[in-house]
Amino acid sequence: MRPAYPSTLAPRKSWFGTFSGLTRKLPRDRLLRIGFGILDYATPSAFDLEGRPLRREIVLSTTHQFKLPRLR
């Protein structure tokens, strides 16, 4: 992947990169998108019954979809 995947990304900032690799096992006639992971964070001012901060998760993925070309 180029440029390298960032370890942090500031609010309202973007990162662009190029992915490469084998695509033989990926479906052809289906929309695909790239997933980057899950952001786990504590919800401010929200606690469970034992006083621990409540945690939330956000799935990080692209907003663009694509289809791979058909094999000939």
N, CA, C and O atoms as a Tripos MOL2 file, in Angstrom:
@<TRIPOS>MOLECULE
protein
  288   287    72     0     0
PROTEIN
NO_CHARGES

@<TRIPOS>ATOM
      1 N           0.8420   -1.1550    0.0000 N.3       1 MET1
      2 CA          0.0000    0.0000    0.0000 C.3       1 MET1
      3 C           0.8980    1.2320    0.0000 C.2       1 MET1
      4 O           1.8300    1.3340    0.7980 O.2       1 MET1
      5 N           0.6120    2.1550   -0.8930 N.am      2 ARG2
      6 CA          1.3870    3.3920   -0.9620 C.3       2 ARG2
      7 C           0.4590    4.5790   -1.0380 C.2       2 ARG2
      8 O          -0.5030    4.5150   -1.8040 O.2       2 ARG2
      9 N           0.6650    5.6420   -0.3180 N.am      3 PRO3
     10 CA          1.5990    5.7740    0.8020 C.3       3 PRO3
     11 C           1.1880    4.8700    1.9670 C.2       3 PRO3
     12 O           0.1090    4.2780    1.9570 O.2       3 PRO3
     13 N           2.0530    4.7750    2.9560 N.am      4 ALA4
     14 CA          1.7890    3.8920    4.0990 C.3       4 ALA4
     15 C           0.4910    4.2840    4.7980 C.2       4 ALA4
     16 O           0.1310    5.4600    4.8450 O.2       4 ALA4
     17 N          -0.1980    3.2960    5.3350 N.am      5 TYR5
     18 CA         -1.4370    3.5130    6.0800 C.3       5 TYR5
     19 C          -1.1250    4.3590    7.3050 C.2       5 TYR5
     20 O          -0.2130    4.0140    8.0560 O.2       5 TYR5
     21 N          -1.8560    5.4690    7.5410 N.am      6 PRO6
     22 CA         -1.5270    6.3490    8.6710 C.3       6 PRO6
     23 C          -1.9110    5.7320   10.0130 C.2       6 PRO6
     24 O          -2.8950    4.9980   10.1000 O.2       6 PRO6
     25 N          -1.1430    6.0250   11.0500 N.am      7 SER7
     26 CA         -1.4910    5.5240   12.3860 C.3       7 SER7
     27 C          -2.5240    6.4370   13.0430 C.2       7 SER7
     28 O          -3.2660    5.9910   13.9180 O.2       7 SER7
     29 N          -2.5840    7.7020   12.6400 N.am      8 THR8
     30 CA         -3.6020    8.6420   13.1290 C.3       8 THR8
     31 C          -4.0590    9.5150   11.9700 C.2       8 THR8
     32 O          -3.3350    9.6970   10.9910 O.2       8 THR8
     33 N          -5.2620   10.0490   12.0910 N.am      9 LEU9
     34 CA         -5.8050   10.9490   11.0830 C.3       9 LEU9
     35 C          -6.5800   12.0280   11.8210 C.2       9 LEU9
     36 O          -7.5340   11.7320   12.5390 O.2       9 LEU9
     37 N          -6.1730   13.2740   11.6470 N.am     10 ALA10
     38 CA         -6.7960   14.3940   12.3510 C.3      10 ALA10
     39 C          -8.2410   14.5940   11.8830 C.2      10 ALA10
     40 O          -8.5990   14.1750   10.7820 O.2      10 ALA10
     41 N          -9.0670   15.2290   12.7130 N.am     11 PRO11
     42 CA        -10.4540   15.4990   12.3030 C.3      11 PRO11
     43 C         -10.5090   16.2730   10.9830 C.2      11 PRO11
     44 O          -9.7180   17.1890   10.7570 O.2      11 PRO11
     45 N         -11.4490   15.8950   10.1220 N.am     12 ARG12
     46 CA        -11.6880   16.5340    8.8160 C.3      12 ARG12
     47 C         -10.4970   16.4330    7.8700 C.2      12 ARG12
     48 O         -10.3680   17.2480    6.9560 O.2      12 ARG12
     49 N          -9.6310   15.4540    8.0720 N.am     13 LYS13
     50 CA         -8.5050   15.2090    7.1710 C.3      13 LYS13
     51 C          -8.7350   13.9130    6.4090 C.2      13 LYS13
     52 O          -9.4810   13.0480    6.8660 O.2      13 LYS13
     53 N          -8.1040   13.7740    5.2580 N.am     14 SER14
     54 CA         -8.2790   12.6030    4.4000 C.3      14 SER14
     55 C          -6.9510   11.8980    4.1810 C.2      14 SER14
     56 O          -5.8810   12.4710    4.3880 O.2      14 SER14
     57 N          -7.0400   10.6590    3.7620 N.am     15 TRP15
     58 CA         -5.8720    9.8860    3.3660 C.3      15 TRP15
     59 C          -6.2240    9.1620    2.0800 C.2      15 TRP15
     60 O          -7.3110    8.5950    1.9700 O.2      15 TRP15
     61 N          -5.3340    9.1710    1.1150 N.am     16 PHE16
     62 CA         -5.5360    8.4860   -0.1490 C.3      16 PHE16
     63 C          -4.3860    7.5190   -0.3630 C.2      16 PHE16
     64 O          -3.2390    7.8520   -0.0660 O.2      16 PHE16
     65 N          -4.6660    6.3470   -0.8650 N.am     17 GLY17
     66 CA         -3.6240    5.3630   -1.0940 C.3      17 GLY17
     67 C          -3.9810    4.4460   -2.2400 C.2      17 GLY17
     68 O          -5.1050    4.4730   -2.7420 O.2      17 GLY17
     69 N          -3.0300    3.6400   -2.6500 N.am     18 THR18
     70 CA         -3.2150    2.6690   -3.7250 C.3      18 THR18
     71 C          -3.0010    1.2740   -3.1710 C.2      18 THR18
     72 O          -2.0050    1.0160   -2.4940 O.2      18 THR18
     73 N          -3.9280    0.3770   -3.4550 N.am     19 PHE19
     74 CA         -3.8470   -1.0110   -3.0030 C.3      19 PHE19
     75 C          -3.5150   -1.8800   -4.2060 C.2      19 PHE19
     76 O          -3.9100   -1.5800   -5.3330 O.2      19 PHE19
     77 N          -2.7960   -2.9410   -3.9580 N.am     20 SER20
     78 CA         -2.5010   -3.8820   -5.0450 C.3      20 SER20
     79 C          -2.4300   -5.2880   -4.4690 C.2      20 SER20
     80 O          -2.2520   -5.4800   -3.2660 O.2      20 SER20
     81 N          -2.5730   -6.2560   -5.3490 N.am     21 GLY21
     82 CA         -2.5030   -7.6430   -4.9050 C.3      21 GLY21
     83 C          -3.3340   -8.5430   -5.7940 C.2      21 GLY21
     84 O          -3.9310   -8.0920   -6.7710 O.2      21 GLY21
     85 N          -3.3670   -9.8150   -5.4490 N.am     22 LEU22
     86 CA         -4.1180  -10.7910   -6.2270 C.3      22 LEU22
     87 C          -5.6170  -10.6070   -6.0180 C.2      22 LEU22
     88 O          -6.0680  -10.3240   -4.9080 O.2      22 LEU22
     89 N          -6.3840  -10.7710   -7.0920 N.am     23 THR23
     90 CA         -7.8360  -10.6150   -7.0120 C.3      23 THR23
     91 C          -8.5830  -11.8690   -7.4650 C.2      23 THR23
     92 O          -9.8010  -11.8310   -7.6410 O.2      23 THR23
     93 N          -7.8780  -12.9640   -7.6510 N.am     24 ARG24
     94 CA         -8.5060  -14.1910   -8.1570 C.3      24 ARG24
     95 C          -9.6850  -14.6710   -7.3260 C.2      24 ARG24
     96 O         -10.6680  -15.1660   -7.8780 O.2      24 ARG24
     97 N          -9.6030  -14.5310   -5.9980 N.am     25 LYS25
     98 CA        -10.6450  -15.0730   -5.1220 C.3      25 LYS25
     99 C         -11.7530  -14.0650   -4.8110 C.2      25 LYS25
    100 O         -12.6960  -14.3930   -4.0910 O.2      25 LYS25
    101 N         -11.6540  -12.8510   -5.3410 N.am     26 LEU26
    102 CA        -12.6800  -11.8450   -5.0870 C.3      26 LEU26
    103 C         -13.8320  -11.9920   -6.0690 C.2      26 LEU26
    104 O         -13.5980  -12.3440   -7.2260 O.2      26 LEU26
    105 N         -15.0730  -11.7340   -5.6470 N.am     27 PRO27
    106 CA        -16.2230  -11.8630   -6.5430 C.3      27 PRO27
    107 C         -16.1790  -10.8310   -7.6660 C.2      27 PRO27
    108 O         -15.6970   -9.7150   -7.4690 O.2      27 PRO27
    109 N         -16.6790  -11.2010   -8.8420 N.am     28 ARG28
    110 CA        -16.6350  -10.3220  -10.0110 C.3      28 ARG28
    111 C         -17.8630   -9.4410  -10.1720 C.2      28 ARG28
    112 O         -17.7160   -8.2350  -10.3690 O.2      28 ARG28
    113 N         -19.0540   -9.9860  -10.0970 N.am     29 ASP29
    114 CA        -20.2720   -9.2270  -10.3650 C.3      29 ASP29
    115 C         -20.9180   -8.7250   -9.0780 C.2      29 ASP29
    116 O         -22.1220   -8.8760   -8.8730 O.2      29 ASP29
    117 N         -20.1120   -8.1370   -8.2320 N.am     30 ARG30
    118 CA        -20.6000   -7.6880   -6.9380 C.3      30 ARG30
    119 C         -19.9000   -6.3890   -6.5600 C.2      30 ARG30
    120 O         -18.7080   -6.2310   -6.8210 O.2      30 ARG30
    121 N         -20.6250   -5.4600   -5.9490 N.am     31 LEU31
    122 CA        -20.0030   -4.2180   -5.4970 C.3      31 LEU31
    123 C         -19.0940   -4.5120   -4.3010 C.2      31 LEU31
    124 O         -19.4720   -5.2480   -3.3900 O.2      31 LEU31
    125 N         -17.9090   -3.9370   -4.3140 N.am     32 LEU32
    126 CA        -16.9200   -4.1210   -3.2460 C.3      32 LEU32
    127 C         -16.5290   -2.7610   -2.6880 C.2      32 LEU32
    128 O         -16.6210   -1.7470   -3.3800 O.2      32 LEU32
    129 N         -16.0980   -2.7450   -1.4460 N.am     33 ARG33
    130 CA        -15.4800   -1.5450   -0.8750 C.3      33 ARG33
    131 C         -14.4170   -1.9770    0.1180 C.2      33 ARG33
    132 O         -14.4350   -3.1110    0.5980 O.2      33 ARG33
    133 N         -13.5090   -1.0970    0.4220 N.am     34 ILE34
    134 CA        -12.3760   -1.3990    1.2860 C.3      34 ILE34
    135 C         -12.7240   -1.0370    2.7320 C.2      34 ILE34
    136 O         -13.1900    0.0700    3.0050 O.2      34 ILE34
    137 N         -12.4950   -1.9720    3.6540 N.am     35 GLY35
    138 CA        -12.6930   -1.7070    5.0810 C.3      35 GLY35
    139 C         -11.3460   -1.5220    5.7620 C.2      35 GLY35
    140 O         -10.3900   -2.2330    5.4540 O.2      35 GLY35
    141 N         -11.2650   -0.5780    6.6770 N.am     36 PHE36
    142 CA        -10.0030   -0.2720    7.3430 C.3      36 PHE36
    143 C          -9.9440   -0.7590    8.7810 C.2      36 PHE36
    144 O          -8.8530   -0.9240    9.3270 O.2      36 PHE36
    145 N         -11.0790   -0.9900    9.4020 N.am     37 GLY37
    146 CA        -11.0560   -1.4540   10.7800 C.3      37 GLY37
    147 C         -12.1760   -0.8480   11.5960 C.2      37 GLY37
    148 O         -13.1620   -0.3560   11.0470 O.2      37 GLY37
    149 N         -12.0200   -0.8850   12.9080 N.am     38 ILE38
    150 CA        -13.0380   -0.3820   13.8250 C.3      38 ILE38
    151 C         -12.3930    0.6080   14.7870 C.2      38 ILE38
    152 O         -11.3540    0.3230   15.3820 O.2      38 ILE38
    153 N         -13.0140    1.7690   14.9320 N.am     39 LEU39
    154 CA        -12.5740    2.7790   15.8870 C.3      39 LEU39
    155 C         -13.3430    2.5540   17.1810 C.2      39 LEU39
    156 O         -14.5740    2.5850   17.1800 O.2      39 LEU39
    157 N         -12.6460    2.3290   18.2690 N.am     40 ASP40
    158 CA        -13.2510    2.0710   19.5800 C.3      40 ASP40
    159 C         -12.9310    3.2600   20.4770 C.2      40 ASP40
    160 O         -11.7650    3.6160   20.6500 O.2      40 ASP40
    161 N         -13.9760    3.8820   21.0540 N.am     41 TYR41
    162 CA        -13.7210    5.0420   21.9020 C.3      41 TYR41
    163 C         -14.7170    5.0930   23.0530 C.2      41 TYR41
    164 O         -15.7840    4.4820   22.9950 O.2      41 TYR41
    165 N         -14.3530    5.8330   24.1010 N.am     42 ALA42
    166 CA        -15.2290    6.0000   25.2600 C.3      42 ALA42
    167 C         -16.2080    7.1350   24.9960 C.2      42 ALA42
    168 O         -15.8300    8.1700   24.4460 O.2      42 ALA42
    169 N         -17.4640    6.9450   25.3860 N.am     43 THR43
    170 CA        -18.4800    7.9780   25.2320 C.3      43 THR43
    171 C         -18.3470    8.9640   26.3960 C.2      43 THR43
    172 O         -18.4290    8.5590   27.5560 O.2      43 THR43
    173 N         -18.1440   10.2540   26.1020 N.am     44 PRO44
    174 CA        -17.9820   11.2400   27.1850 C.3      44 PRO44
    175 C         -19.2210   11.3120   28.0830 C.2      44 PRO44
    176 O         -20.3470   11.3090   27.5860 O.2      44 PRO44
    177 N         -19.0190   11.3750   29.3740 N.am     45 SER45
    178 CA        -20.0830   11.5430   30.3800 C.3      45 SER45
    179 C         -21.1010   10.4100   30.4010 C.2      45 SER45
    180 O         -22.2180   10.6110   30.8790 O.2      45 SER45
    181 N         -20.7510    9.2190   29.8970 N.am     46 ALA46
    182 CA        -21.6670    8.0750   29.9320 C.3      46 ALA46
    183 C         -20.9460    6.9030   30.5880 C.2      46 ALA46
    184 O         -19.8530    6.5230   30.1670 O.2      46 ALA46
    185 N         -21.5660    6.3300   31.6270 N.am     47 PHE47
    186 CA        -20.9230    5.2770   32.3980 C.3      47 PHE47
    187 C         -21.8960    4.1250   32.6210 C.2      47 PHE47
    188 O         -23.1100    4.3240   32.6510 O.2      47 PHE47
    189 N         -21.3500    2.9070   32.7770 N.am     48 ASP48
    190 CA        -22.1990    1.7610   33.0840 C.3      48 ASP48
    191 C         -22.4910    1.7430   34.5950 C.2      48 ASP48
    192 O         -22.0730    2.6470   35.3190 O.2      48 ASP48
    193 N         -23.1990    0.7260   35.0580 N.am     49 LEU49
    194 CA        -23.5920    0.6570   36.4660 C.3      49 LEU49
    195 C         -22.4180    0.5130   37.4130 C.2      49 LEU49
    196 O         -22.5530    0.7890   38.6050 O.2      49 LEU49
    197 N         -21.2670    0.0850   36.9090 N.am     50 GLU50
    198 CA        -20.0720   -0.0620   37.7500 C.3      50 GLU50
    199 C         -19.1370    1.1340   37.6280 C.2      50 GLU50
    200 O         -18.0210    1.0980   38.1450 O.2      50 GLU50
    201 N         -19.5790    2.1990   36.9500 N.am     51 GLY51
    202 CA        -18.7890    3.4170   36.8380 C.3      51 GLY51
    203 C         -17.7620    3.4260   35.7180 C.2      51 GLY51
    204 O         -16.9750    4.3670   35.6120 O.2      51 GLY51
    205 N         -17.7550    2.3770   34.8660 N.am     52 ARG52
    206 CA        -16.8100    2.3310   33.7460 C.3      52 ARG52
    207 C         -17.3710    3.1270   32.5730 C.2      52 ARG52
    208 O         -18.5820    3.1150   32.3520 O.2      52 ARG52
    209 N         -16.5140    3.8240   31.8120 N.am     53 PRO53
    210 CA        -17.0040    4.5710   30.6490 C.3      53 PRO53
    211 C         -17.6320    3.6380   29.6180 C.2      53 PRO53
    212 O         -17.0970    2.5660   29.3340 O.2      53 PRO53
    213 N         -18.7720    4.0520   29.0570 N.am     54 LEU54
    214 CA        -19.3850    3.2770   27.9870 C.3      54 LEU54
    215 C         -18.5450    3.4240   26.7220 C.2      54 LEU54
    216 O         -18.0570    4.5140   26.4210 O.2      54 LEU54
    217 N         -18.3780    2.3380   25.9900 N.am     55 ARG55
    218 CA        -17.5460    2.3280   24.7950 C.3      55 ARG55
    219 C         -18.4390    2.2840   23.5710 C.2      55 ARG55
    220 O         -19.5260    1.7070   23.6110 O.2      55 ARG55
    221 N         -17.9890    2.8870   22.4880 N.am     56 ARG56
    222 CA        -18.7000    2.8600   21.2110 C.3      56 ARG56
    223 C         -17.7390    2.4200   20.1380 C.2      56 ARG56
    224 O         -16.5240    2.5530   20.2880 O.2      56 ARG56
    225 N         -18.2760    1.8960   19.0560 N.am     57 GLU57
    226 CA        -17.4620    1.4610   17.9170 C.3      57 GLU57
    227 C         -17.9920    2.0790   16.6360 C.2      57 GLU57
    228 O         -19.2030    2.1840   16.4400 O.2      57 GLU57
    229 N         -17.0850    2.4840   15.7710 N.am     58 ILE58
    230 CA        -17.4330    2.9700   14.4410 C.3      58 ILE58
    231 C         -16.6240    2.1570   13.4370 C.2      58 ILE58
    232 O         -15.4050    2.0430   13.5620 O.2      58 ILE58
    233 N         -17.3010    1.5950   12.4450 N.am     59 VAL59
    234 CA        -16.6170    0.8470   11.3870 C.3      59 VAL59
    235 C         -16.0580    1.8500   10.3780 C.2      59 VAL59
    236 O         -16.7830    2.7150    9.8880 O.2      59 VAL59
    237 N         -14.7750    1.7280   10.0750 N.am     60 LEU60
    238 CA        -14.1240    2.6290    9.1180 C.3      60 LEU60
    239 C         -14.0180    1.9340    7.7690 C.2      60 LEU60
    240 O         -13.4100    0.8690    7.6620 O.2      60 LEU60
    241 N         -14.6040    2.5300    6.7470 N.am     61 SER61
    242 CA        -14.5230    1.9670    5.4040 C.3      61 SER61
    243 C         -14.6460    3.0950    4.3880 C.2      61 SER61
    244 O         -14.9430    4.2360    4.7430 O.2      61 SER61
    245 N         -14.4170    2.7710    3.1420 N.am     62 THR62
    246 CA        -14.5450    3.7700    2.0920 C.3      62 THR62
    247 C         -16.0130    4.0760    1.8360 C.2      62 THR62
    248 O         -16.8920    3.2950    2.1990 O.2      62 THR62
    249 N         -16.2690    5.2050    1.2150 N.am     63 THR63
    250 CA        -17.6210    5.5460    0.7860 C.3      63 THR63
    251 C         -17.7960    5.2350   -0.6940 C.2      63 THR63
    252 O         -18.8670    5.4690   -1.2520 O.2      63 THR63
    253 N         -16.7650    4.7140   -1.3280 N.am     64 HIS64
    254 CA        -16.8120    4.3830   -2.7500 C.3      64 HIS64
    255 C         -16.9210    2.8750   -2.9330 C.2      64 HIS64
    256 O         -16.3440    2.1000   -2.1720 O.2      64 HIS64
    257 N         -17.6640    2.4760   -3.9460 N.am     65 GLN65
    258 CA        -17.7930    1.0530   -4.2740 C.3      65 GLN65
    259 C         -17.2960    0.8380   -5.6980 C.2      65 GLN65
    260 O         -17.2900    1.7570   -6.5170 O.2      65 GLN65
    261 N         -16.8830   -0.3870   -5.9750 N.am     66 PHE66
    262 CA        -16.3770   -0.7100   -7.3170 C.3      66 PHE66
    263 C         -16.6370   -2.1670   -7.6360 C.2      66 PHE66
    264 O         -16.8710   -2.9770   -6.7390 O.2      66 PHE66
    265 N         -16.5960   -2.4980   -8.9200 N.am     67 LYS67
    266 CA        -16.6930   -3.8860   -9.3750 C.3      67 LYS67
    267 C         -15.4140   -4.2240  -10.1160 C.2      67 LYS67
    268 O         -14.8840   -3.3970  -10.8570 O.2      67 LYS67
    269 N         -14.9230   -5.4220   -9.9210 N.am     68 LEU68
    270 CA        -13.7610   -5.8840  -10.6610 C.3      68 LEU68
    271 C         -14.1940   -6.2540  -12.0830 C.2      68 LEU68
    272 O         -15.3240   -6.7020  -12.2790 O.2      68 LEU68
    273 N         -13.3260   -6.0770  -13.0660 N.am     69 PRO69
    274 CA        -13.6820   -6.4700  -14.4270 C.3      69 PRO69
    275 C         -13.8280   -7.9820  -14.5350 C.2      69 PRO69
    276 O         -13.1710   -8.7340  -13.8140 O.2      69 PRO69
    277 N         -14.6930   -8.4160  -15.4400 N.am     70 ARG70
    278 CA        -14.8740   -9.8620  -15.6800 C.3      70 ARG70
    279 C         -13.6340  -10.4530  -16.3120 C.2      70 ARG70
    280 O         -12.9540   -9.8030  -17.1060 O.2      70 ARG70
    281 N         -13.3490  -11.6870  -15.9540 N.am     71 LEU71
    282 CA        -12.2320  -12.3970  -16.5960 C.3      71 LEU71
    283 C         -12.6630  -12.8420  -17.9890 C.2      71 LEU71
    284 O         -13.8260  -13.1880  -18.1970 O.2      71 LEU71
    285 N         -11.7500  -12.8340  -18.9270 N.am     72 ARG72
    286 CA        -12.0900  -13.2450  -20.2950 C.3      72 ARG72
    287 C         -11.7830  -14.6820  -20.5200 C.2      72 ARG72
    288 O         -12.0060  -15.1970  -21.6160 O.2      72 ARG72
@<TRIPOS>BOND
     1     1     2 1
     2     2     3 1
     3     3     4 2
     4     3     5 am
     5     5     6 1
     6     6     7 1
     7     7     8 2
     8     7     9 am
     9     9    10 1
    10    10    11 1
    11    11    12 2
    12    11    13 am
    13    13    14 1
    14    14    15 1
    15    15    16 2
    16    15    17 am
    17    17    18 1
    18    18    19 1
    19    19    20 2
    20    19    21 am
    21    21    22 1
    22    22    23 1
    23    23    24 2
    24    23    25 am
    25    25    26 1
    26    26    27 1
    27    27    28 2
    28    27    29 am
    29    29    30 1
    30    30    31 1
    31    31    32 2
    32    31    33 am
    33    33    34 1
    34    34    35 1
    35    35    36 2
    36    35    37 am
    37    37    38 1
    38    38    39 1
    39    39    40 2
    40    39    41 am
    41    41    42 1
    42    42    43 1
    43    43    44 2
    44    43    45 am
    45    45    46 1
    46    46    47 1
    47    47    48 2
    48    47    49 am
    49    49    50 1
    50    50    51 1
    51    51    52 2
    52    51    53 am
    53    53    54 1
    54    54    55 1
    55    55    56 2
    56    55    57 am
    57    57    58 1
    58    58    59 1
    59    59    60 2
    60    59    61 am
    61    61    62 1
    62    62    63 1
    63    63    64 2
    64    63    65 am
    65    65    66 1
    66    66    67 1
    67    67    68 2
    68    67    69 am
    69    69    70 1
    70    70    71 1
    71    71    72 2
    72    71    73 am
    73    73    74 1
    74    74    75 1
    75    75    76 2
    76    75    77 am
    77    77    78 1
    78    78    79 1
    79    79    80 2
    80    79    81 am
    81    81    82 1
    82    82    83 1
    83    83    84 2
    84    83    85 am
    85    85    86 1
    86    86    87 1
    87    87    88 2
    88    87    89 am
    89    89    90 1
    90    90    91 1
    91    91    92 2
    92    91    93 am
    93    93    94 1
    94    94    95 1
    95    95    96 2
    96    95    97 am
    97    97    98 1
    98    98    99 1
    99    99   100 2
   100    99   101 am
   101   101   102 1
   102   102   103 1
   103   103   104 2
   104   103   105 am
   105   105   106 1
   106   106   107 1
   107   107   108 2
   108   107   109 am
   109   109   110 1
   110   110   111 1
   111   111   112 2
   112   111   113 am
   113   113   114 1
   114   114   115 1
   115   115   116 2
   116   115   117 am
   117   117   118 1
   118   118   119 1
   119   119   120 2
   120   119   121 am
   121   121   122 1
   122   122   123 1
   123   123   124 2
   124   123   125 am
   125   125   126 1
   126   126   127 1
   127   127   128 2
   128   127   129 am
   129   129   130 1
   130   130   131 1
   131   131   132 2
   132   131   133 am
   133   133   134 1
   134   134   135 1
   135   135   136 2
   136   135   137 am
   137   137   138 1
   138   138   139 1
   139   139   140 2
   140   139   141 am
   141   141   142 1
   142   142   143 1
   143   143   144 2
   144   143   145 am
   145   145   146 1
   146   146   147 1
   147   147   148 2
   148   147   149 am
   149   149   150 1
   150   150   151 1
   151   151   152 2
   152   151   153 am
   153   153   154 1
   154   154   155 1
   155   155   156 2
   156   155   157 am
   157   157   158 1
   158   158   159 1
   159   159   160 2
   160   159   161 am
   161   161   162 1
   162   162   163 1
   163   163   164 2
   164   163   165 am
   165   165   166 1
   166   166   167 1
   167   167   168 2
   168   167   169 am
   169   169   170 1
   170   170   171 1
   171   171   172 2
   172   171   173 am
   173   173   174 1
   174   174   175 1
   175   175   176 2
   176   175   177 am
   177   177   178 1
   178   178   179 1
   179   179   180 2
   180   179   181 am
   181   181   182 1
   182   182   183 1
   183   183   184 2
   184   183   185 am
   185   185   186 1
   186   186   187 1
   187   187   188 2
   188   187   189 am
   189   189   190 1
   190   190   191 1
   191   191   192 2
   192   191   193 am
   193   193   194 1
   194   194   195 1
   195   195   196 2
   196   195   197 am
   197   197   198 1
   198   198   199 1
   199   199   200 2
   200   199   201 am
   201   201   202 1
   202   202   203 1
   203   203   204 2
   204   203   205 am
   205   205   206 1
   206   206   207 1
   207   207   208 2
   208   207   209 am
   209   209   210 1
   210   210   211 1
   211   211   212 2
   212   211   213 am
   213   213   214 1
   214   214   215 1
   215   215   216 2
   216   215   217 am
   217   217   218 1
   218   218   219 1
   219   219   220 2
   220   219   221 am
   221   221   222 1
   222   222   223 1
   223   223   224 2
   224   223   225 am
   225   225   226 1
   226   226   227 1
   227   227   228 2
   228   227   229 am
   229   229   230 1
   230   230   231 1
   231   231   232 2
   232   231   233 am
   233   233   234 1
   234   234   235 1
   235   235   236 2
   236   235   237 am
   237   237   238 1
   238   238   239 1
   239   239   240 2
   240   239   241 am
   241   241   242 1
   242   242   243 1
   243   243   244 2
   244   243   245 am
   245   245   246 1
   246   246   247 1
   247   247   248 2
   248   247   249 am
   249   249   250 1
   250   250   251 1
   251   251   252 2
   252   251   253 am
   253   253   254 1
   254   254   255 1
   255   255   256 2
   256   255   257 am
   257   257   258 1
   258   258   259 1
   259   259   260 2
   260   259   261 am
   261   261   262 1
   262   262   263 1
   263   263   264 2
   264   263   265 am
   265   265   266 1
   266   266   267 1
   267   267   268 2
   268   267   269 am
   269   269   270 1
   270   270   271 1
   271   271   272 2
   272   271   273 am
   273   273   274 1
   274   274   275 1
   275   275   276 2
   276   275   277 am
   277   277   278 1
   278   278   279 1
   279   279   280 2
   280   279   281 am
   281   281   282 1
   282   282   283 1
   283   283   284 2
   284   283   285 am
   285   285   286 1
   286   286   287 1
   287   287   288 2
@<TRIPOS>SUBSTRUCTURE
     1 MET1         2 RESIDUE 1 A MET
     2 ARG2         6 RESIDUE 1 A ARG
     3 PRO3        10 RESIDUE 1 A PRO
     4 ALA4        14 RESIDUE 1 A ALA
     5 TYR5        18 RESIDUE 1 A TYR
     6 PRO6        22 RESIDUE 1 A PRO
     7 SER7        26 RESIDUE 1 A SER
     8 THR8        30 RESIDUE 1 A THR
     9 LEU9        34 RESIDUE 1 A LEU
    10 ALA10       38 RESIDUE 1 A ALA
    11 PRO11       42 RESIDUE 1 A PRO
    12 ARG12       46 RESIDUE 1 A ARG
    13 LYS13       50 RESIDUE 1 A LYS
    14 SER14       54 RESIDUE 1 A SER
    15 TRP15       58 RESIDUE 1 A TRP
    16 PHE16       62 RESIDUE 1 A PHE
    17 GLY17       66 RESIDUE 1 A GLY
    18 THR18       70 RESIDUE 1 A THR
    19 PHE19       74 RESIDUE 1 A PHE
    20 SER20       78 RESIDUE 1 A SER
    21 GLY21       82 RESIDUE 1 A GLY
    22 LEU22       86 RESIDUE 1 A LEU
    23 THR23       90 RESIDUE 1 A THR
    24 ARG24       94 RESIDUE 1 A ARG
    25 LYS25       98 RESIDUE 1 A LYS
    26 LEU26      102 RESIDUE 1 A LEU
    27 PRO27      106 RESIDUE 1 A PRO
    28 ARG28      110 RESIDUE 1 A ARG
    29 ASP29      114 RESIDUE 1 A ASP
    30 ARG30      118 RESIDUE 1 A ARG
    31 LEU31      122 RESIDUE 1 A LEU
    32 LEU32      126 RESIDUE 1 A LEU
    33 ARG33      130 RESIDUE 1 A ARG
    34 ILE34      134 RESIDUE 1 A ILE
    35 GLY35      138 RESIDUE 1 A GLY
    36 PHE36      142 RESIDUE 1 A PHE
    37 GLY37      146 RESIDUE 1 A GLY
    38 ILE38      150 RESIDUE 1 A ILE
    39 LEU39      154 RESIDUE 1 A LEU
    40 ASP40      158 RESIDUE 1 A ASP
    41 TYR41      162 RESIDUE 1 A TYR
    42 ALA42      166 RESIDUE 1 A ALA
    43 THR43      170 RESIDUE 1 A THR
    44 PRO44      174 RESIDUE 1 A PRO
    45 SER45      178 RESIDUE 1 A SER
    46 ALA46      182 RESIDUE 1 A ALA
    47 PHE47      186 RESIDUE 1 A PHE
    48 ASP48      190 RESIDUE 1 A ASP
    49 LEU49      194 RESIDUE 1 A LEU
    50 GLU50      198 RESIDUE 1 A GLU
    51 GLY51      202 RESIDUE 1 A GLY
    52 ARG52      206 RESIDUE 1 A ARG
    53 PRO53      210 RESIDUE 1 A PRO
    54 LEU54      214 RESIDUE 1 A LEU
    55 ARG55      218 RESIDUE 1 A ARG
    56 ARG56      222 RESIDUE 1 A ARG
    57 GLU57      226 RESIDUE 1 A GLU
    58 ILE58      230 RESIDUE 1 A ILE
    59 VAL59      234 RESIDUE 1 A VAL
    60 LEU60      238 RESIDUE 1 A LEU
    61 SER61      242 RESIDUE 1 A SER
    62 THR62      246 RESIDUE 1 A THR
    63 THR63      250 RESIDUE 1 A THR
    64 HIS64      254 RESIDUE 1 A HIS
    65 GLN65      258 RESIDUE 1 A GLN
    66 PHE66      262 RESIDUE 1 A PHE
    67 LYS67      266 RESIDUE 1 A LYS
    68 LEU68      270 RESIDUE 1 A LEU
    69 PRO69      274 RESIDUE 1 A PRO
    70 ARG70      278 RESIDUE 1 A ARG
    71 LEU71      282 RESIDUE 1 A LEU
    72 ARG72      286 RESIDUE 1 A ARG
